[in-house]
Amino acid sequence: MRGAMRAGWTVCAVAVALTAAACGGGGSSGGSGASGVVSASWGDPANPLEPANTNEVQGGKVLDMIFRGLKRYDPKTAEAKDMLAEKIETSDSVDFAVTVKDGWTFSNGEPVTAASFVDAWNYGAALRNNQRNAYFFGYIEGYADVHPDTGEPKATTMSGLKVTGARTFTVRLTQKFSTWPETLGYAAFAPLPRAFFDDHSGWLAKPIGNGPYLVDSYARGSQMSLRAWSGYPGPDKARNGGVDLRVYTDNNSAYTDLTAGNLDLVDDVPAAQLRNVRADLGDRYINTPAGIIQTLAFPYYDTAWNTPGGARLRTGISRAINREQITDTIFQRTRTPAKDWTSPVLGAEGGFDDTLCGDACDYDPAEAKKLIAEGGGLPGGGLKITYNSDTGSHKDWVDAVCNSINNALGDDRACAGNSIGTFADFRSQITQSKMSGPFRAGWQMDYPLIQNFLQPLYYTNASSNDGKWSNQEFDKLVDQANAESDPAKAVDTFQQAERVVRDQMAAIPLWYQNGSAGYSPRISDVALNPFSLPVYNEIKVS
């Protein structure tokens, strides 16, 4: 998503109302008797907090607290485990029968039923609703009728979804997708209450979910306050009284507040502080592997980047980047130079291959010069790498990448950073296809499958294919992989598709990112999940 994976912020109009409004239903203290509120660093989400419209990290943090779906990814292993799913059955990997557990409700007291899922998925898929995650419903039969590539929709609901009982529904896919149930822990597949449809603007002002937390208030640019829901029926109740997500436009300021005792949790330790973080925090610093990869994406809608020699040009740029030096000096080895386009957390059986990129990811100034020349040279005579400056220490590494490219090419003007102040503005320009050169494109897995590192980013017109890259051979191989009933064969076919990405250098892989966090002595039981998100509900406040 989160990465990676991105409509204007329509909640702005109701932000004032939301600031003073509490969510409907439930109390404001944890059902376990927990108390104490955690203060944590955060950034304003780019999109409204609708499950099918949120595909970036900041909004994803909130959805992970206020919603639970059919599956939930284990916070330690990322394994897809049943949450609201009592069972999901299939005999052919095309037709699935789903039974929802009894006893679950939304925070307004409304029961979670089969229709809560079917209605939510139909809403998310419909073209008229302009949901960024609509693509995730693309394998359900009838998706093309509600979300056509061109023309007007022919239907309002997908024919492949049928409610068969209060707690049962069926799903028919357009082709075999053996691992489809494992995708259902992603937030886009969350259920929605009738209140969402009956009073949509009211729901945006007062989000009602079925997770362990309630949104109590939100002041854009300042803070979102969540409080533990005492009526939450799940096994993962909040062990604290709530979480205050404080907006920072500079993560160095967040880190300063942490070390000064004014903040409890920072879940992205800035690069500038990594040399001192152990001395500052000791055992209260976390550095763990995560399903995150940083890449440079390209605007293929710009003819300057969509040329016959483009693959050689982009491979030349890749070979001008000294990944080893940057990850050692800038990130203090909290990043690992990328060798493919997935993540080591998948393991070899899951599709990670540290030989796949090969020489194309090795630093070689002479070869970089040669390939860039063969590719027609740098468009406009130089690169401008666009990034957002409010989160993630992006300026540090973009400057380092440009210095590496400039040194390799012997030209101090070959590359420079192009800063955009906020993540929301950055994403807005990307979704409006306004990039004129390479831009940073970090991807955080939505679910632990190789498919998630490839299809959403590189499949033609996919939800997070921000650069609009398109390749028929890649699309064909992805379709074949999804149809495989044998998981091992599916992984092998996905790797064949990934080799197409490599040969065309659709995006330049930079490094795999660890999850990093620091926390105050006021809180305990702090951990990051394999998606690098804090496991907020497990944090205790002393």
Secondary structure, DSSP 8 states (H G I E B T S, - for coil): ---------GGGGGHHHHHH---SSS-SS-TTS---EEEEEE---SS-S-GGG--SHHHHHHHHHH---SEEE-TTT--EEESSEEEEEESSSSEEEEEE-TT-B-TTS-B--HHHHHHHHHHHH-GGG--TTGGGGTTBTTHHHHS-SSS--S-SS-TTEEEEETTEEEEEBSS--TTGGGGTTSGGG----HHHHHTHHHHHHS---SSSEEEEEEETTTEEEEEE-TT--SSS--SSSEEEEEE-S-HHHHHHHHHTTS-SEESS--GGGTTTHHHHHGGGEEEEEEEEEEEEE--TTSGGGSSTTHHHHHHHHHHT--HHHHHHHTSTTSEEE-SSSS-GGGHHHHT--TTSSGGGGS--HHHHHHHHHHTT-SGGGSEEEEEESSSTTHHHHHHHHHHHHHHHHT-TTSEEEEEES-HHHHHHHHHTT---S-EE--EE-SSSSHHHHHHHHHSTT-TT-TT----HHHHHHHHHHHH-SSHHHHHHHHHHHHHHHHHHTSSEEEEEEEEEEEE-TTEES--B-TTS-B-GGG-EE-
